[in-house]
Amino acid sequence: MTNIFVGNLSYQTTESELEAAFSAYGAVERVSVVRDRETGQPRGFAFVEMTNANEAEAAINALNGREMKGRSLNVNQARPREERGGGGGGRGGFNRGGGGRDRQRW
């Protein structure tokens, strides 16, 4: 299974349109347009999963840079998601010691 990132999408692009574009190069397992959690509006990128690695590579090469709905697509193999830190900690060091107005300059 190959996971493909598709960026610079028009907000009007649908999963079925992406599936049609990618299925011209092979079997498409799943398409998901990423949406904002709060508004439900598309965020301008999607992921396409293709079963065969050679077909996925052919789709990437053919569709990267191609125009869809007035936008030039950015298509490449998706990288694994980076680990995120937990809970938003680590912000404690800001603005300690006041604004620095009264400090002497060396």
Protein Blocks (a to p, Z undefined) as FASTA:
>chain_A
ZZdddehiafkbcfklmmmmmmmnoccfbdcddddfklopaehiacdddfblklmmmmmm
mmgopaeehiacddddddddddddehhiailmgoghijolmpccZZ
